[in-house]
Structure formats: structure tokens, C-alpha cells
Amino acid sequence: MMTLTASHAPARTAALVIARVVVDGIRHSLPEHAPLFDARATEFVASLLEHDGMNLGIAAGADAFRQVGVAEYAAGKELERLSRAYHSAGRGALPALASLSRQPGAGSALMDTGVEALLRCADVLIRLSTAAYRAAHTPSLAEVRQDLLREILSGRPPSKWAGLAAEAGWIPPARVVAVAAEPGAVRASFGPEVLADLTGEYPHLLVPDDVEIGRVLAGTRAAVGPAVAPAEAAVSLRWARRTLELVRREVIEDGPLVRWSDHLTTHWLFADEVLTTALVERSLAPIDGLPANERAKLAETLDAMLSARGGAPEIADNLGVHPQTVRNRLRRLRALFGARLDDPQARLDLRIALRAELLTPEPGGQATPMRVA
């Protein structure tokens, strides 16, 4: 158990010193609620700092933090205000904690354990105020459905949100897809089978796999993740957001609705960009120092050669150039790459590297000079 202690000072003394600073900080941030934070509230905060916070919610001093949650709800204010106040008060106590840790005989771990105790204390205070705030609030159906969506996407098992689903009138389908949309997404037409949060910085929806996605959002760029069981919805949303990110970076071609399943190779190539970059640099090193125009032509010819079944005439036809031009380029490639052009593993690496380079935009958003089929 992490406790706020010093070797030559009782734990309670150190905890009370810090608790007074924390409560003073809360009074400063929430002046209209200052009378609530009396000596009992200070004793309660000291107990949180001294112990792990378990079973302390029944203490008399905890009522102050419950009452402030109810008061904030009655005033129509957001919970985030209380969270900021508690965390700010915790940060404000750090100088006092540092001063205690420098006292003669203070335990060497006092600073570390004290910081952890302050973080834990803020979390307990937030939970107390949040529970009271929500108990005073009767959520609308829309809020219940958003709470359900958050619960599902948190990865909690269905047994944990089954009751919330019933309250929201949502019947879990066998499979769902997550949809990640751009901010400002406009709702089109969807029924109670769709769960959506379009208000935040990262709008998203959870849609049954058999629902036509195109009618769910109106004129908004969006990306669709893989179809999964509801319990795995977070996985689908992660890939939907990754797809949308690659669209924004111009790695994946833009469109009103981009499906994860249409770009599996691209996702594979960009799953570990450090590794992909290393493969490109190693595989294409023989042409890396050439002038841009010559490099682009050789890369184009190399890709066509690796894809072709025939010789120079077929490659020339695919590239739209004279066969003799292709023969000259092939001789140049042979001189640069040598036996690697005959090794199956090296040829595979080259094809992957060429594909990855094609998909990677140049700095400034321009396409790479290499254009391969």
C-alpha cells in the first residue's frame, strides 16, 4: 500500500499538512462551494492520502464532495469543472510535498509515494462527486444510448452492459461495424439499431453489419472498420479510425465512404511504418542516390519487370516505351542490383518496397515521382 509517510514524522502529520493545502486549493477553485469544505473534509482528504481510499467513502467528510456534485448538477454545470478543480488542487500541493521531502529524516520515497497518493486522492474525490451528480440527474434516452456506446467501446463484456442495452432499447446484433467520421458529421437517417456519438472531436457510430452504411451519414467523409461481434467493437473502431487517418494523409484514396476491407495491403504496409521504411531503404538502396528522374524511370521499370511474365517487349508494352529503352534500363538495373534480381526473397522485398513507396506521399502532400501499376 502506498502511503504518505516520513521516517521521523507520523504519517498523519504529513497527510494533514498536504490535505490542508489540497482543500485550500479546492476552495480557491470553487469559491461558491467553499463553506462545504470544512475541517471534516480536510480530515477526509488526509485519510485518503494516508491510506488507499478503500471504504473511506462512508466517512463524514466525504459528504462535502457528494454535495458539491449535486450542487453542480443543480446549477447546470459540467462535471469537468470539478475534475479540473481537484486535479489543480493536487498539483498545487506539490511544493508543500517537496518541502516535506527535504526535511531532515524524511523518507527517501516520500516524494514518489506522495505524488501517487495525490493522484489517487483526486480520483476518489472525482468518483464521489460524479456518483452524486449522476444520481441527481435523470438521463435522457439519448444519453443512455451514448453511455451504452461508451461501455461497449470500453471493451467491457456484454454481461456488464446488457442492462444498459435493455434500458436503451438496443438489441445487440450478431455482428457490427464501427464507423469513424469527420468532425461535424451530419446524421442522415437511421433507427434505434444504430448507436452514435457525433458530438465529439472524433465522431463515431456502431452499426449492425446488415445495415446499409451509405444511408447513415449525409455527405460526410467516413471510414468503416471490420465486421465483428459487439464485444469486439473497439477493434473495429480502431481500424476505422486508422483508415480515416490514412485517407487524411492521402495514403488511401479519398471518398465519401472508405472501407477498411478494401485496403488491407495498405494497412499491412503501414501497420509498422518504421519497419516498412527500413525495408524500403534497404531494398531500394542501389537506386537511392540517383537523380530523381532517372530513379523514377528505373523504379517504374523494376516494378514492371518484377510483375511481367515475358521479356522486354511485354514490359515495353506495359510502360508505353520502346523495347530498346527497356533493354537499356534492364541492363542498368542488373548492374545496380546484381544477383538480387534472381533471388525470390529479394524480389518479394523489392515488390513490397516499391508498393510502399508508391503509397507514401512526398513531404508537402505531393505524390512520389515513382508511379507504378
C-alpha positions as CSV (number, residue, x, y, z in Angstrom):
1,M,0.0,0.0,0.0
2,M,1.4,3.4,-1.0
3,T,1.1,5.9,1.9
4,L,2.2,9.4,2.5
5,T,4.9,8.9,5.2
6,A,8.1,10.3,6.6
7,S,10.5,8.4,8.8
8,H,10.6,11.0,11.7
9,A,7.1,12.4,11.3
10,P,3.9,10.5,11.9
11,A,2.1,9.7,8.7
12,R,-1.0,11.6,9.9
13,T,1.0,14.8,10.4
14,A,2.4,14.8,6.8
15,A,-1.0,13.9,5.4
16,L,-2.8,16.7,7.3
17,V,-0.2,19.3,6.1
18,I,-0.8,18.2,2.5
19,A,-4.6,17.9,2.9
20,R,-4.9,21.4,4.1
21,V,-3.2,22.7,1.0
22,V,-5.4,20.5,-1.2
23,V,-8.6,21.7,0.4
24,D,-7.5,25.3,0.3
25,G,-6.8,24.9,-3.4
26,I,-10.3,23.4,-3.9
27,R,-11.9,26.3,-2.0
28,H,-10.0,28.7,-4.3
29,S,-11.2,27.0,-7.5
30,L,-14.8,26.6,-6.3
31,P,-15.4,29.7,-4.1
32,E,-19.1,29.3,-4.2
33,H,-18.8,25.9,-2.5
34,A,-16.1,26.9,0.0
35,P,-18.3,26.5,3.1
36,L,-18.8,22.8,2.3
37,F,-15.0,22.1,2.6
38,D,-14.7,22.3,6.4
39,A,-12.4,20.6,8.9
40,R,-14.2,17.3,8.3
41,A,-13.4,17.5,4.5
42,T,-9.8,18.1,5.4
43,E,-9.7,15.1,7.7
44,F,-11.2,13.0,4.9
45,V,-8.6,14.1,2.3
46,A,-5.9,13.4,4.9
47,S,-7.3,9.9,5.3
48,L,-7.2,9.4,1.5
49,L,-3.6,10.5,1.4
50,E,-2.7,8.2,4.3
51,H,-4.4,5.1,3.1
52,D,-5.6,3.7,-0.3
53,G,-9.0,5.2,-0.3
54,M,-10.9,1.9,0.0
55,N,-14.0,2.0,2.2
56,L,-13.4,5.7,3.1
57,G,-16.4,6.9,1.1
58,I,-18.6,6.4,4.1
59,A,-16.6,8.9,6.2
60,A,-18.4,12.1,7.2
61,G,-16.0,14.3,5.3
62,A,-16.9,12.6,2.0
63,D,-20.3,14.3,2.1
64,A,-18.8,17.6,1.1
65,F,-17.6,16.1,-2.2
66,R,-21.0,14.4,-2.8
67,Q,-22.9,17.7,-2.0
68,V,-20.7,19.7,-4.5
69,G,-21.6,17.1,-7.2
70,V,-25.3,17.6,-6.5
71,A,-24.9,21.4,-6.4
72,E,-23.0,21.5,-9.7
73,Y,-25.8,19.5,-11.4
74,A,-28.5,21.8,-9.9
75,A,-26.6,24.8,-11.3
76,G,-26.5,23.2,-14.8
77,K,-22.7,23.0,-14.8
78,E,-20.4,20.2,-16.2
79,L,-18.6,17.6,-14.2
80,E,-15.3,18.6,-15.9
81,R,-15.2,21.7,-13.8
82,L,-14.9,19.7,-10.6
83,S,-12.3,17.3,-12.1
84,R,-10.2,20.3,-13.1
85,A,-10.5,21.8,-9.6
86,Y,-9.5,18.6,-7.8
87,H,-6.5,17.9,-10.1
88,S,-5.4,21.6,-9.9
89,A,-5.5,21.4,-6.1
90,G,-3.4,18.2,-6.2
91,R,-0.8,19.9,-8.4
92,G,-0.9,22.9,-6.1
93,A,0.2,20.7,-3.2
94,L,3.3,19.5,-4.9
95,P,5.6,22.4,-3.5
96,A,4.4,21.5,0.1
97,L,5.1,17.9,-0.6
98,A,8.6,18.7,-1.9
99,S,9.3,20.8,1.2
100,L,8.3,17.9,3.4
101,S,10.5,15.5,1.5
102,R,13.6,17.8,2.1
103,Q,13.2,17.8,5.8
104,P,15.9,16.0,7.8
105,G,15.0,12.4,8.2
106,A,12.2,12.4,5.6
107,G,11.9,9.0,3.9
108,S,13.7,8.8,0.5
109,A,10.5,7.6,-1.2
110,L,8.2,10.4,0.3
111,M,8.1,12.4,-2.9
112,D,7.2,9.5,-5.2
113,T,4.7,8.0,-2.8
114,G,3.2,11.4,-2.1
115,V,2.6,12.2,-5.8
116,E,1.0,8.8,-6.2
117,A,-1.2,9.5,-3.1
118,L,-2.3,12.9,-4.5
119,L,-3.3,11.3,-7.9
120,R,-5.2,8.6,-6.1
121,C,-6.9,11.1,-3.8
122,A,-8.1,13.2,-6.8
123,D,-9.5,10.1,-8.4
124,V,-11.5,9.2,-5.3
125,L,-12.8,12.8,-5.0
126,I,-13.9,12.8,-8.6
127,R,-15.7,9.5,-8.2
128,L,-17.6,10.8,-5.2
129,S,-18.7,13.9,-6.9
130,T,-19.5,12.1,-10.2
131,A,-21.7,9.5,-8.5
132,A,-23.7,12.2,-6.7
133,Y,-24.0,14.3,-9.8
134,R,-25.3,11.4,-11.8
135,A,-27.7,10.2,-9.1
136,A,-29.3,13.7,-9.2
137,H,-29.6,13.5,-12.9
138,T,-32.2,11.5,-14.8
139,P,-30.6,10.8,-18.1
140,S,-32.5,11.1,-21.4
141,L,-32.7,8.1,-23.8
142,A,-30.1,9.7,-26.0
143,E,-27.7,10.0,-23.0
144,V,-28.4,6.3,-22.1
145,R,-27.6,5.3,-25.6
146,Q,-24.3,7.3,-25.6
147,D,-23.4,5.7,-22.2
148,L,-24.1,2.3,-23.8
149,L,-21.9,3.1,-26.7
150,R,-19.1,4.1,-24.4
151,E,-19.5,1.0,-22.3
152,I,-19.3,-1.3,-25.4
153,L,-16.3,0.5,-26.8
154,S,-14.5,0.3,-23.5
155,G,-14.2,-3.4,-24.1
156,R,-16.3,-4.5,-21.1
157,P,-18.0,-7.9,-21.6
158,P,-21.7,-7.9,-22.7
159,S,-22.8,-9.0,-19.3
160,K,-21.7,-5.6,-17.9
161,W,-23.8,-3.5,-20.3
162,A,-26.7,-5.9,-21.0
163,G,-28.9,-3.9,-18.6
164,L,-28.0,-0.6,-20.2
165,A,-28.8,-2.0,-23.6
166,A,-32.2,-3.0,-22.4
167,E,-32.8,0.5,-21.0
168,A,-31.6,2.0,-24.3
169,G,-33.9,-0.3,-26.4
170,W,-30.9,-1.7,-28.3
171,I,-30.9,-5.3,-29.3
172,P,-27.3,-6.4,-29.8
173,P,-26.9,-7.8,-33.4
174,A,-24.7,-10.8,-34.2
175,R,-22.1,-8.5,-35.8
176,V,-21.5,-4.8,-36.0
177,V,-19.2,-2.4,-37.8
178,A,-17.8,0.8,-36.4
179,V,-17.8,4.0,-38.5
180,A,-15.3,6.8,-37.9
181,A,-16.4,10.2,-39.3
182,E,-15.0,13.6,-39.7
183,P,-15.9,16.3,-37.1
184,G,-19.2,18.0,-38.0
185,A,-20.7,14.7,-39.3
186,V,-24.4,15.1,-40.2
187,R,-26.9,12.5,-39.2
188,A,-28.8,11.2,-42.2
189,S,-31.5,8.5,-41.4
190,F,-31.0,5.7,-39.0
191,G,-33.1,3.9,-36.5
192,P,-32.6,2.6,-33.0
193,E,-30.4,-0.2,-34.2
194,V,-27.6,2.3,-34.7
195,L,-25.6,3.8,-31.8
196,A,-23.9,7.1,-32.5
197,D,-21.8,9.9,-30.9
198,L,-21.5,12.7,-33.5
199,T,-20.8,15.5,-31.0
200,G,-17.2,14.9,-30.0
201,E,-13.9,15.6,-31.6
202,Y,-13.9,12.0,-33.1
203,P,-17.5,11.2,-34.2
204,H,-18.2,7.5,-34.5
205,L,-21.1,5.1,-34.9
206,L,-21.8,1.4,-34.2
207,V,-23.9,-0.1,-37.0
208,P,-25.3,-3.6,-37.5
209,D,-23.4,-5.4,-40.2
210,D,-26.6,-5.8,-42.3
211,V,-27.5,-2.1,-42.3
212,E,-26.6,-0.1,-45.5
213,I,-23.9,2.3,-44.2
214,G,-24.4,4.7,-47.1
215,R,-27.7,6.0,-45.7
216,V,-26.4,6.5,-42.2
217,L,-24.4,9.7,-42.7
218,A,-25.2,12.6,-45.0
219,G,-22.4,14.0,-47.2
220,T,-19.7,13.2,-44.7
221,R,-16.3,11.6,-45.2
222,A,-16.2,8.4,-43.1
223,A,-14.4,5.1,-42.8
224,V,-15.8,1.7,-41.9
225,G,-14.0,-0.9,-39.8
226,P,-14.2,-4.7,-40.0
227,A,-17.4,-6.6,-39.0
228,V,-17.0,-8.0,-35.5
229,A,-19.1,-9.3,-32.6
230,P,-20.3,-6.4,-30.4
231,A,-17.9,-7.3,-27.7
232,E,-15.0,-6.6,-30.2
233,A,-16.5,-3.2,-31.3
234,A,-13.4,-1.3,-30.1
235,V,-11.2,-3.3,-32.5
236,S,-13.5,-2.3,-35.4
237,L,-13.4,1.4,-34.4
238,R,-9.6,1.3,-34.1
239,W,-9.3,0.2,-37.7
240,A,-12.0,2.6,-38.9
241,R,-10.1,5.5,-37.3
242,R,-6.8,4.2,-38.7
243,T,-8.4,4.1,-42.2
244,L,-9.6,7.6,-41.9
245,E,-6.2,8.8,-40.7
246,L,-4.6,7.2,-43.9
247,V,-7.2,9.0,-46.0
248,R,-6.3,12.3,-44.4
249,R,-2.6,11.6,-45.1
250,E,-3.5,10.8,-48.8
251,V,-2.2,7.3,-48.4
252,I,-5.6,5.9,-49.2
253,E,-7.7,7.4,-51.9
254,D,-10.4,9.8,-50.6
255,G,-14.1,9.0,-51.0
256,P,-17.3,9.6,-49.1
257,L,-17.2,6.2,-47.5
258,V,-13.9,4.3,-47.3
259,R,-14.0,0.6,-46.2
260,W,-11.2,-0.9,-44.2
261,S,-11.6,-4.2,-46.1
262,D,-10.7,-2.5,-49.5
263,H,-7.2,-1.5,-48.3
264,L,-5.9,-4.5,-46.4
265,T,-2.5,-4.4,-48.2
266,T,-2.1,-0.7,-47.4
267,H,-2.9,-1.3,-43.7
268,W,-0.4,-4.2,-43.6
269,L,2.3,-2.0,-45.1
270,F,1.6,0.9,-42.7
271,A,1.0,-1.2,-39.6
272,D,4.6,-0.6,-38.6
273,E,5.9,2.3,-40.6
274,V,9.4,2.1,-39.0
275,L,9.8,-1.4,-40.3
276,T,8.3,-0.6,-43.7
277,T,10.7,2.4,-44.1
278,A,13.7,0.3,-43.2
279,L,12.6,-2.3,-45.8
280,V,12.2,0.4,-48.5
281,E,15.6,2.0,-47.7
282,R,17.4,-1.4,-47.7
283,S,15.7,-2.8,-50.8
284,L,15.9,0.3,-53.0
285,A,19.4,1.4,-51.8
286,P,21.0,0.7,-55.2
287,I,18.9,3.5,-56.9
288,D,18.6,5.8,-53.9
289,G,21.5,8.2,-54.9
290,L,20.4,8.6,-58.5
291,P,18.9,11.8,-59.9
292,A,15.1,11.9,-59.3
293,N,14.1,11.5,-62.9
294,E,16.4,8.5,-63.6
295,R,15.5,6.9,-60.3
296,A,11.7,7.2,-61.1
297,K,12.2,5.6,-64.5
298,L,14.3,2.7,-63.1
299,A,11.8,2.1,-60.3
300,E,9.0,2.0,-62.8
301,T,10.8,-0.4,-65.0
302,L,11.9,-2.5,-62.0
303,D,8.3,-2.9,-60.8
304,A,7.1,-3.7,-64.4
305,M,9.9,-6.3,-64.7
306,L,9.0,-8.0,-61.3
307,S,5.4,-8.1,-62.4
308,A,5.9,-9.3,-66.0
309,R,5.9,-12.9,-67.2
310,G,7.6,-12.1,-70.5
311,G,10.7,-10.1,-71.5
312,A,11.5,-6.6,-72.8
313,P,8.7,-6.4,-75.4
314,E,6.0,-7.1,-72.7
315,I,7.5,-4.6,-70.3
316,A,7.8,-2.0,-73.0
317,D,4.2,-2.5,-74.0
318,N,3.1,-2.1,-70.4
319,L,5.2,1.0,-69.9
320,G,4.4,2.5,-73.3
321,V,8.1,2.9,-74.3
322,H,10.4,1.4,-77.0
323,P,11.7,-2.2,-76.3
324,Q,15.3,-1.0,-76.7
325,T,14.7,1.6,-74.0
326,V,13.5,-1.1,-71.7
327,R,16.6,-3.3,-72.5
328,N,18.9,-0.4,-71.7
329,R,17.1,0.1,-68.3
330,L,17.2,-3.6,-67.6
331,R,20.9,-3.7,-68.1
332,R,21.3,-0.7,-65.8
333,L,19.1,-2.5,-63.1
334,R,21.2,-5.6,-63.5
335,A,24.3,-3.7,-62.9
336,L,22.8,-2.0,-59.8
337,F,21.0,-4.9,-58.2
338,G,23.0,-7.9,-59.4
339,A,22.0,-11.3,-58.2
340,R,19.2,-9.9,-56.1
341,L,17.1,-9.8,-59.2
342,D,17.2,-13.6,-59.3
343,D,16.6,-14.3,-55.6
344,P,12.9,-15.0,-54.8
345,Q,13.1,-13.4,-51.4
346,A,14.9,-10.3,-52.6
347,R,12.3,-10.0,-55.5
348,L,9.5,-10.1,-52.9
349,D,11.2,-7.5,-50.8
350,L,11.6,-5.3,-53.8
351,R,7.9,-5.6,-54.8
352,I,6.8,-4.7,-51.3
353,A,9.2,-1.8,-51.1
354,L,8.0,-0.4,-54.4
355,R,4.4,-0.7,-53.4
356,A,5.1,1.0,-50.0
357,E,7.0,3.9,-51.7
358,L,4.2,4.4,-54.2
359,L,1.7,4.8,-51.3
360,T,3.8,7.2,-49.3
361,P,3.2,10.8,-50.1
362,E,6.1,13.1,-50.6
363,P,6.6,15.9,-47.9
364,G,4.1,18.6,-48.6
365,G,1.5,16.2,-49.8
366,Q,2.9,15.6,-53.3
367,A,2.8,12.1,-54.8
368,T,6.1,10.3,-55.1
369,P,7.7,10.7,-58.6
370,M,7.5,6.9,-59.0
371,R,4.3,5.8,-60.5
372,V,3.8,2.0,-60.7
373,A,0.8,0.0,-61.8
